[in-house]
Amino acid sequence: MNDPLPSLRREYCVKLAASFLAEMDVTSFPLRPADLIRAKGWALKTYDWLAGLRGVRDPFAVMDMRKEVFLSEDAMVARQGGRYLIVYDERARPHGRVNFSLMHEVGHVALGHLDSLPGGALRHSGLPEAEMRTLDREADCFASNTLAPAILAARFHARLSPAECARLFRVSMRAWETRLAFLAWDCACMADDDKEAQKSRFMGFILRVEREREACLPPG
């Protein structure tokens, strides 16, 4: 499989994800995206809340709005001045899907995707479809590398089952499969010093998980 992102754009996304985790002082997992969004001072609302503002009460009409008005079933982000609003589907299951959707939208903000759009929202920006796909792939890369950083994904992929890894990082199985699909490219984007810095930052988490893993193993 070929990398769908140009190497320089992937490298930028991976580095920005690492910078975001450092900025937010993240040392353990799973992430709590809602807490991070609120810590940034951004508004976080649900689709039902937004539908209520529009006077929509029928739950089936709310579902239609996700596709026709929001153009996304899972989440969206909008900007007005220096303020950001992330709206998401709180009913999405599994819950790990919600986490990925929220960090995807955080990625759009962190990567500056909304900065030059006159309407302040990607979904109604008029961008060519090919460019929208690239921006979404960049946001996916950011989400993967914040929810399950490459050095941790590589370490625990070798020690835990896919289902255990998905539970550990609180992502869906589909998101974990995506994480693994691009893991080698993401690792290749990181300089050795950056890998060591992240390993040091997450060492307490690594040791805790590995101690818990050893405690569950039968005597040898």
C-alpha atoms as an extended CHARMM CRD file, in Angstrom:
* protein
*
       220  EXT
         1         1  MET       CA              0.0000000000        0.0000000000        0.0000000000  PROA      1               0.0000000000
         2         2  ASN       CA              1.2510000000        3.4540000000       -0.8940000000  PROA      2               0.0000000000
         3         3  ASP       CA              1.1770000000        6.2740000000        1.6400000000  PROA      3               0.0000000000
         4         4  PRO       CA             -1.7960000000        8.5170000000        0.7320000000  PROA      4               0.0000000000
         5         5  LEU       CA             -0.0180000000       11.5340000000        2.2520000000  PROA      5               0.0000000000
         6         6  PRO       CA              3.1060000000       13.1950000000        0.8400000000  PROA      6               0.0000000000
         7         7  SER       CA              6.0090000000       12.4500000000        3.1680000000  PROA      7               0.0000000000
         8         8  LEU       CA              6.5180000000       16.0690000000        4.2480000000  PROA      8               0.0000000000
         9         9  ARG       CA              2.8490000000       16.4940000000        5.1340000000  PROA      9               0.0000000000
        10        10  ARG       CA              2.8460000000       13.2640000000        7.1640000000  PROA      10              0.0000000000
        11        11  GLU       CA              6.0060000000       14.3330000000        8.9600000000  PROA      11              0.0000000000
        12        12  TYR       CA              4.4080000000       17.6850000000        9.8200000000  PROA      12              0.0000000000
        13        13  CYS       CA              1.2630000000       15.9810000000       11.1760000000  PROA      13              0.0000000000
        14        14  VAL       CA              3.2600000000       13.5220000000       13.3060000000  PROA      14              0.0000000000
        15        15  LYS       CA              5.4520000000       16.2780000000       14.7690000000  PROA      15              0.0000000000
        16        16  LEU       CA              2.4720000000       18.5160000000       15.4620000000  PROA      16              0.0000000000
        17        17  ALA       CA              0.6860000000       15.6530000000       17.2430000000  PROA      17              0.0000000000
        18        18  ALA       CA              3.7410000000       15.1710000000       19.4700000000  PROA      18              0.0000000000
        19        19  SER       CA              3.8920000000       18.9130000000       20.1790000000  PROA      19              0.0000000000
        20        20  PHE       CA              0.1900000000       18.9390000000       21.0590000000  PROA      20              0.0000000000
        21        21  LEU       CA              0.6220000000       16.0980000000       23.5730000000  PROA      21              0.0000000000
        22        22  ALA       CA              3.5810000000       17.9140000000       25.1400000000  PROA      22              0.0000000000
        23        23  GLU       CA              1.6640000000       21.2100000000       25.2730000000  PROA      23              0.0000000000
        24        24  MET       CA             -1.2730000000       19.5140000000       26.9970000000  PROA      24              0.0000000000
        25        25  ASP       CA              1.1150000000       17.6760000000       29.3630000000  PROA      25              0.0000000000
        26        26  VAL       CA             -0.1990000000       14.2550000000       28.3540000000  PROA      26              0.0000000000
        27        27  THR       CA              1.7600000000       11.4620000000       30.0290000000  PROA      27              0.0000000000
        28        28  SER       CA             -0.8100000000        8.6590000000       30.1720000000  PROA      28              0.0000000000
        29        29  PHE       CA             -3.5400000000        7.0500000000       28.1000000000  PROA      29              0.0000000000
        30        30  PRO       CA             -6.3000000000        6.7350000000       27.0940000000  PROA      30              0.0000000000
        31        31  LEU       CA             -6.8070000000       10.3410000000       26.1360000000  PROA      31              0.0000000000
        32        32  ARG       CA             -9.9360000000       12.1770000000       27.1760000000  PROA      32              0.0000000000
        33        33  PRO       CA            -10.5820000000       14.3110000000       24.0840000000  PROA      33              0.0000000000
        34        34  ALA       CA            -13.4820000000       16.2280000000       25.6170000000  PROA      34              0.0000000000
        35        35  ASP       CA            -11.2710000000       17.3390000000       28.5210000000  PROA      35              0.0000000000
        36        36  LEU       CA             -8.5100000000       18.4460000000       26.1260000000  PROA      36              0.0000000000
        37        37  ILE       CA            -10.9600000000       20.4190000000       23.9970000000  PROA      37              0.0000000000
        38        38  ARG       CA            -12.3370000000       22.2320000000       27.0330000000  PROA      38              0.0000000000
        39        39  ALA       CA             -8.8050000000       22.8510000000       28.3310000000  PROA      39              0.0000000000
        40        40  LYS       CA             -8.0750000000       24.6560000000       25.0530000000  PROA      40              0.0000000000
        41        41  GLY       CA            -11.0720000000       26.8900000000       25.7070000000  PROA      41              0.0000000000
        42        42  TRP       CA            -13.0170000000       25.5830000000       22.7140000000  PROA      42              0.0000000000
        43        43  ALA       CA            -16.7510000000       24.9060000000       22.8230000000  PROA      43              0.0000000000
        44        44  LEU       CA            -17.9410000000       21.2910000000       22.6330000000  PROA      44              0.0000000000
        45        45  LYS       CA            -21.5540000000       20.5220000000       21.8330000000  PROA      45              0.0000000000
        46        46  THR       CA            -23.6400000000       17.6280000000       20.5190000000  PROA      46              0.0000000000
        47        47  TYR       CA            -25.6040000000       17.3310000000       17.2960000000  PROA      47              0.0000000000
        48        48  ASP       CA            -28.7990000000       17.0860000000       19.3480000000  PROA      48              0.0000000000
        49        49  TRP       CA            -27.9510000000       20.4200000000       21.0020000000  PROA      49              0.0000000000
        50        50  LEU       CA            -27.3640000000       22.0710000000       17.6360000000  PROA      50              0.0000000000
        51        51  ALA       CA            -30.5240000000       20.5590000000       16.1810000000  PROA      51              0.0000000000
        52        52  GLY       CA            -32.4450000000       21.9590000000       19.1540000000  PROA      52              0.0000000000
        53        53  LEU       CA            -31.1800000000       25.4460000000       18.3210000000  PROA      53              0.0000000000
        54        54  ARG       CA            -32.6370000000       24.9810000000       14.8570000000  PROA      54              0.0000000000
        55        55  GLY       CA            -35.9530000000       23.8270000000       16.2790000000  PROA      55              0.0000000000
        56        56  VAL       CA            -35.5350000000       20.2310000000       15.1230000000  PROA      56              0.0000000000
        57        57  ARG       CA            -37.0250000000       17.6760000000       17.5450000000  PROA      57              0.0000000000
        58        58  ASP       CA            -37.6060000000       14.6000000000       15.3810000000  PROA      58              0.0000000000
        59        59  PRO       CA            -34.6070000000       12.2510000000       15.9330000000  PROA      59              0.0000000000
        60        60  PHE       CA            -34.8470000000       11.0320000000       12.3320000000  PROA      60              0.0000000000
        61        61  ALA       CA            -34.6650000000       14.6310000000       11.1170000000  PROA      61              0.0000000000
        62        62  VAL       CA            -31.5650000000       15.1060000000       13.2690000000  PROA      62              0.0000000000
        63        63  MET       CA            -29.9810000000       12.1370000000       11.4950000000  PROA      63              0.0000000000
        64        64  ASP       CA            -30.7910000000       13.7180000000        8.1250000000  PROA      64              0.0000000000
        65        65  MET       CA            -29.2210000000       17.0030000000        9.2520000000  PROA      65              0.0000000000
        66        66  ARG       CA            -25.9460000000       15.2530000000        9.9820000000  PROA      66              0.0000000000
        67        67  LYS       CA            -25.6090000000       14.4150000000        6.3070000000  PROA      67              0.0000000000
        68        68  GLU       CA            -27.3820000000       17.3120000000        4.6010000000  PROA      68              0.0000000000
        69        69  VAL       CA            -26.4840000000       20.2710000000        6.8310000000  PROA      69              0.0000000000
        70        70  PHE       CA            -23.3620000000       19.1910000000        8.7110000000  PROA      70              0.0000000000
        71        71  LEU       CA            -22.1660000000       16.9020000000        5.8860000000  PROA      71              0.0000000000
        72        72  SER       CA            -20.7100000000       14.5620000000        8.5000000000  PROA      72              0.0000000000
        73        73  GLU       CA            -22.3210000000       11.8460000000       10.5700000000  PROA      73              0.0000000000
        74        74  ASP       CA            -19.7040000000       11.8870000000       13.3380000000  PROA      74              0.0000000000
        75        75  ALA       CA            -18.3700000000       15.4000000000       14.0440000000  PROA      75              0.0000000000
        76        76  MET       CA            -17.5630000000       18.8150000000       12.6130000000  PROA      76              0.0000000000
        77        77  VAL       CA            -15.6120000000       21.9160000000       13.6300000000  PROA      77              0.0000000000
        78        78  ALA       CA            -16.2480000000       25.5870000000       12.9030000000  PROA      78              0.0000000000
        79        79  ARG       CA            -14.3400000000       28.7910000000       13.6060000000  PROA      79              0.0000000000
        80        80  GLN       CA            -15.5560000000       32.3120000000       14.2800000000  PROA      80              0.0000000000
        81        81  GLY       CA            -12.7720000000       34.7590000000       14.8970000000  PROA      81              0.0000000000
        82        82  GLY       CA            -10.4760000000       33.1060000000       17.4280000000  PROA      82              0.0000000000
        83        83  ARG       CA            -13.2010000000       30.8360000000       18.7850000000  PROA      83              0.0000000000
        84        84  TYR       CA            -13.7710000000       27.2060000000       17.8380000000  PROA      84              0.0000000000
        85        85  LEU       CA            -16.8420000000       25.0140000000       18.1400000000  PROA      85              0.0000000000
        86        86  ILE       CA            -16.7220000000       21.2300000000       17.8130000000  PROA      86              0.0000000000
        87        87  VAL       CA            -20.0410000000       19.4290000000       17.4100000000  PROA      87              0.0000000000
        88        88  TYR       CA            -20.2890000000       15.6440000000       17.5510000000  PROA      88              0.0000000000
        89        89  ASP       CA            -22.6570000000       12.6920000000       17.6090000000  PROA      89              0.0000000000
        90        90  GLU       CA            -22.7830000000       11.5840000000       21.2520000000  PROA      90              0.0000000000
        91        91  ARG       CA            -24.7280000000        8.4710000000       20.2500000000  PROA      91              0.0000000000
        92        92  ALA       CA            -21.9790000000        7.0040000000       18.0550000000  PROA      92              0.0000000000
        93        93  ARG       CA            -20.8350000000        3.5410000000       19.0230000000  PROA      93              0.0000000000
        94        94  PRO       CA            -18.3890000000        2.1680000000       19.9380000000  PROA      94              0.0000000000
        95        95  HSD       CA            -17.2980000000        5.0450000000       22.1740000000  PROA      95              0.0000000000
        96        96  GLY       CA            -13.7850000000        4.8020000000       20.7560000000  PROA      96              0.0000000000
        97        97  ARG       CA            -15.2590000000        6.0730000000       17.5000000000  PROA      97              0.0000000000
        98        98  VAL       CA            -16.2940000000        9.2740000000       19.2930000000  PROA      98              0.0000000000
        99        99  ASN       CA            -12.7430000000        9.7310000000       20.6040000000  PROA      99              0.0000000000
       100       100  PHE       CA            -11.2670000000        9.4210000000       17.1130000000  PROA      100             0.0000000000
       101       101  SER       CA            -13.8650000000       11.7830000000       15.6420000000  PROA      101             0.0000000000
       102       102  LEU       CA            -13.1420000000       14.4330000000       18.2800000000  PROA      102             0.0000000000
       103       103  MET       CA             -9.3670000000       14.2320000000       17.8410000000  PROA      103             0.0000000000
       104       104  HSD       CA             -9.8500000000       14.3470000000       14.0620000000  PROA      104             0.0000000000
       105       105  GLU       CA            -11.6120000000       17.6990000000       14.4640000000  PROA      105             0.0000000000
       106       106  VAL       CA             -8.9560000000       18.8960000000       16.9230000000  PROA      106             0.0000000000
       107       107  GLY       CA             -6.4560000000       17.9810000000       14.2120000000  PROA      107             0.0000000000
       108       108  HSD       CA             -8.1690000000       20.2560000000       11.7030000000  PROA      108             0.0000000000
       109       109  VAL       CA             -7.7440000000       23.1560000000       14.1390000000  PROA      109             0.0000000000
       110       110  ALA       CA             -4.1810000000       22.3100000000       15.1890000000  PROA      110             0.0000000000
       111       111  LEU       CA             -3.0780000000       21.8770000000       11.5790000000  PROA      111             0.0000000000
       112       112  GLY       CA             -4.4770000000       25.2910000000       10.6420000000  PROA      112             0.0000000000
       113       113  HSD       CA             -6.9840000000       23.9220000000        8.1370000000  PROA      113             0.0000000000
       114       114  LEU       CA             -9.6270000000       26.4850000000        9.0860000000  PROA      114             0.0000000000
       115       115  ASP       CA             -7.3670000000       29.5350000000        9.2810000000  PROA      115             0.0000000000
       116       116  SER       CA             -7.7800000000       30.7790000000        5.7220000000  PROA      116             0.0000000000
       117       117  LEU       CA            -11.3820000000       29.7380000000        5.0910000000  PROA      117             0.0000000000
       118       118  PRO       CA            -13.8000000000       32.6770000000        4.8390000000  PROA      118             0.0000000000
       119       119  GLY       CA            -16.7230000000       30.5920000000        6.1070000000  PROA      119             0.0000000000
       120       120  GLY       CA            -14.8180000000       29.1420000000        9.0470000000  PROA      120             0.0000000000
       121       121  ALA       CA            -15.9120000000       25.5670000000        8.3250000000  PROA      121             0.0000000000
       122       122  LEU       CA            -14.3750000000       22.9400000000        6.0600000000  PROA      122             0.0000000000
       123       123  ARG       CA            -17.6130000000       21.2460000000        5.0550000000  PROA      123             0.0000000000
       124       124  HSD       CA            -18.9780000000       24.3140000000        3.3050000000  PROA      124             0.0000000000
       125       125  SER       CA            -15.6620000000       25.7700000000        2.1730000000  PROA      125             0.0000000000
       126       126  GLY       CA            -15.9460000000       24.9660000000       -1.5190000000  PROA      126             0.0000000000
       127       127  LEU       CA            -12.5210000000       23.3130000000       -1.5020000000  PROA      127             0.0000000000
       128       128  PRO       CA            -11.8980000000       20.7880000000       -4.2900000000  PROA      128             0.0000000000
       129       129  GLU       CA            -12.7480000000       17.2410000000       -3.2500000000  PROA      129             0.0000000000
       130       130  ALA       CA             -9.1350000000       16.1000000000       -3.6550000000  PROA      130             0.0000000000
       131       131  GLU       CA             -7.9110000000       18.7920000000       -1.2660000000  PROA      131             0.0000000000
       132       132  MET       CA            -10.6480000000       17.9430000000        1.2330000000  PROA      132             0.0000000000
       133       133  ARG       CA             -9.5160000000       14.3060000000        1.1660000000  PROA      133             0.0000000000
       134       134  THR       CA             -5.9350000000       15.3700000000        1.8510000000  PROA      134             0.0000000000
       135       135  LEU       CA             -6.9900000000       17.5710000000        4.7780000000  PROA      135             0.0000000000
       136       136  ASP       CA             -9.0650000000       14.7400000000        6.2060000000  PROA      136             0.0000000000
       137       137  ARG       CA             -6.1260000000       12.3370000000        5.8840000000  PROA      137             0.0000000000
       138       138  GLU       CA             -3.9200000000       14.8210000000        7.7000000000  PROA      138             0.0000000000
       139       139  ALA       CA             -6.5050000000       15.1130000000       10.4800000000  PROA      139             0.0000000000
       140       140  ASP       CA             -6.6810000000       11.2980000000       10.6440000000  PROA      140             0.0000000000
       141       141  CYS       CA             -2.9000000000       11.1700000000       11.0000000000  PROA      141             0.0000000000
       142       142  PHE       CA             -3.0290000000       13.7120000000       13.8160000000  PROA      142             0.0000000000
       143       143  ALA       CA             -5.7950000000       11.7660000000       15.5610000000  PROA      143             0.0000000000
       144       144  SER       CA             -3.9090000000        8.4660000000       15.3290000000  PROA      144             0.0000000000
       145       145  ASN       CA             -0.7130000000       10.0100000000       16.6650000000  PROA      145             0.0000000000
       146       146  THR       CA             -2.4070000000       11.6700000000       19.6220000000  PROA      146             0.0000000000
       147       147  LEU       CA             -4.7130000000        8.8130000000       20.6220000000  PROA      147             0.0000000000
       148       148  ALA       CA             -2.0090000000        6.1570000000       20.1450000000  PROA      148             0.0000000000
       149       149  PRO       CA              1.4490000000        7.6880000000       19.5160000000  PROA      149             0.0000000000
       150       150  ALA       CA              3.5980000000        5.6580000000       17.1570000000  PROA      150             0.0000000000
       151       151  ILE       CA              6.2360000000        4.6450000000       19.7270000000  PROA      151             0.0000000000
       152       152  LEU       CA              3.5400000000        3.3040000000       22.0500000000  PROA      152             0.0000000000
       153       153  ALA       CA              1.5760000000        1.6230000000       19.2760000000  PROA      153             0.0000000000
       154       154  ALA       CA              4.7170000000       -0.1470000000       18.0540000000  PROA      154             0.0000000000
       155       155  ARG       CA              5.6480000000       -1.2830000000       21.5660000000  PROA      155             0.0000000000
       156       156  PHE       CA              2.2520000000       -2.6290000000       22.6080000000  PROA      156             0.0000000000
       157       157  HSD       CA              1.3590000000       -4.0530000000       19.1990000000  PROA      157             0.0000000000
       158       158  ALA       CA              4.1850000000       -6.5420000000       19.8030000000  PROA      158             0.0000000000
       159       159  ARG       CA              2.9150000000       -7.4350000000       23.2810000000  PROA      159             0.0000000000
       160       160  LEU       CA             -0.8910000000       -7.2200000000       23.2470000000  PROA      160             0.0000000000
       161       161  SER       CA             -3.6980000000       -8.4390000000       21.0300000000  PROA      161             0.0000000000
       162       162  PRO       CA             -5.4280000000       -5.9600000000       18.6920000000  PROA      162             0.0000000000
       163       163  ALA       CA             -8.5130000000       -5.9450000000       20.9380000000  PROA      163             0.0000000000
       164       164  GLU       CA             -6.3660000000       -5.2710000000       24.0130000000  PROA      164             0.0000000000
       165       165  CYS       CA             -4.6070000000       -2.4000000000       22.2380000000  PROA      165             0.0000000000
       166       166  ALA       CA             -7.9250000000       -0.8840000000       21.1530000000  PROA      166             0.0000000000
       167       167  ARG       CA             -9.1740000000       -1.0220000000       24.7510000000  PROA      167             0.0000000000
       168       168  LEU       CA             -5.8910000000        0.3600000000       26.0980000000  PROA      168             0.0000000000
       169       169  PHE       CA             -6.0630000000        3.4630000000       23.9150000000  PROA      169             0.0000000000
       170       170  ARG       CA             -9.8980000000        3.5470000000       23.8990000000  PROA      170             0.0000000000
       171       171  VAL       CA            -10.2380000000        3.5520000000       20.1260000000  PROA      171             0.0000000000
       172       172  SER       CA            -12.4410000000        1.4580000000       17.8750000000  PROA      172             0.0000000000
       173       173  MET       CA            -11.0450000000       -1.6430000000       16.2050000000  PROA      173             0.0000000000
       174       174  ARG       CA            -11.2580000000        0.1610000000       12.8810000000  PROA      174             0.0000000000
       175       175  ALA       CA             -9.2150000000        3.0640000000       14.2690000000  PROA      175             0.0000000000
       176       176  TRP       CA             -6.6390000000        0.6220000000       15.6430000000  PROA      176             0.0000000000
       177       177  GLU       CA             -6.3610000000       -1.0880000000       12.2560000000  PROA      177             0.0000000000
       178       178  THR       CA             -5.8120000000        2.3360000000       10.6850000000  PROA      178             0.0000000000
       179       179  ARG       CA             -3.1770000000        3.0730000000       13.3370000000  PROA      179             0.0000000000
       180       180  LEU       CA             -1.2880000000       -0.0900000000       12.3740000000  PROA      180             0.0000000000
       181       181  ALA       CA             -1.6680000000        0.4850000000        8.6350000000  PROA      181             0.0000000000
       182       182  PHE       CA              0.3570000000        3.7070000000        8.8110000000  PROA      182             0.0000000000
       183       183  LEU       CA              2.5390000000        2.8750000000       11.8060000000  PROA      183             0.0000000000
       184       184  ALA       CA              5.7570000000        2.2670000000        9.8770000000  PROA      184             0.0000000000
       185       185  TRP       CA              5.4520000000        5.5980000000        8.0260000000  PROA      185             0.0000000000
       186       186  ASP       CA              4.6980000000        7.4760000000       11.2360000000  PROA      186             0.0000000000
       187       187  CYS       CA              7.6870000000        5.9270000000       13.0180000000  PROA      187             0.0000000000
       188       188  ALA       CA              9.9140000000        6.8060000000       10.0620000000  PROA      188             0.0000000000
       189       189  CYS       CA              8.8610000000       10.4620000000       10.3880000000  PROA      189             0.0000000000
       190       190  MET       CA             10.3330000000       10.7350000000       13.8840000000  PROA      190             0.0000000000
       191       191  ALA       CA             13.9530000000       11.5050000000       14.6320000000  PROA      191             0.0000000000
       192       192  ASP       CA             15.6440000000        9.2870000000       17.2240000000  PROA      192             0.0000000000
       193       193  ASP       CA             15.8200000000       12.1730000000       19.7030000000  PROA      193             0.0000000000
       194       194  ASP       CA             12.0770000000       12.7500000000       19.3580000000  PROA      194             0.0000000000
       195       195  LYS       CA             11.3670000000        9.0760000000       19.9450000000  PROA      195             0.0000000000
       196       196  GLU       CA             13.4980000000        9.0880000000       23.0920000000  PROA      196             0.0000000000
       197       197  ALA       CA             11.7960000000       12.2430000000       24.3420000000  PROA      197             0.0000000000
       198       198  GLN       CA              8.3560000000       10.6760000000       23.9230000000  PROA      198             0.0000000000
       199       199  LYS       CA              9.5050000000        7.4150000000       25.4850000000  PROA      199             0.0000000000
       200       200  SER       CA             10.7200000000        9.3340000000       28.5150000000  PROA      200             0.0000000000
       201       201  ARG       CA              7.4630000000       11.3020000000       28.7260000000  PROA      201             0.0000000000
       202       202  PHE       CA              5.3660000000        8.1300000000       28.6080000000  PROA      202             0.0000000000
       203       203  MET       CA              7.6550000000        5.8560000000       30.6510000000  PROA      203             0.0000000000
       204       204  GLY       CA              5.3930000000        5.8140000000       33.6950000000  PROA      204             0.0000000000
       205       205  PHE       CA              2.4830000000        4.6860000000       31.5100000000  PROA      205             0.0000000000
       206       206  ILE       CA              4.6200000000        2.0600000000       29.7670000000  PROA      206             0.0000000000
       207       207  LEU       CA              5.8170000000        0.5690000000       33.0480000000  PROA      207             0.0000000000
       208       208  ARG       CA              2.3220000000        0.4980000000       34.5130000000  PROA      208             0.0000000000
       209       209  VAL       CA              0.8430000000       -1.3120000000       31.5180000000  PROA      209             0.0000000000
       210       210  GLU       CA              3.6860000000       -3.8220000000       31.3860000000  PROA      210             0.0000000000
       211       211  ARG       CA              3.4620000000       -4.5180000000       35.1370000000  PROA      211             0.0000000000
       212       212  GLU       CA             -0.2800000000       -5.1050000000       34.8310000000  PROA      212             0.0000000000
       213       213  ARG       CA              0.3450000000       -7.3610000000       31.8380000000  PROA      213             0.0000000000
       214       214  GLU       CA              2.9180000000       -9.4340000000       33.7240000000  PROA      214             0.0000000000
       215       215  ALA       CA              0.5830000000       -9.7800000000       36.7220000000  PROA      215             0.0000000000
       216       216  CYS       CA             -2.0460000000      -11.3610000000       34.4600000000  PROA      216             0.0000000000
       217       217  LEU       CA              0.2900000000      -13.9420000000       32.9320000000  PROA      217             0.0000000000
       218       218  PRO       CA              0.2330000000      -17.5060000000       34.3190000000  PROA      218             0.0000000000
       219       219  PRO       CA              3.3740000000      -18.6210000000       36.2260000000  PROA      219             0.0000000000
       220       220  GLY       CA              6.0870000000      -19.7700000000       33.8400000000  PROA      220             0.0000000000
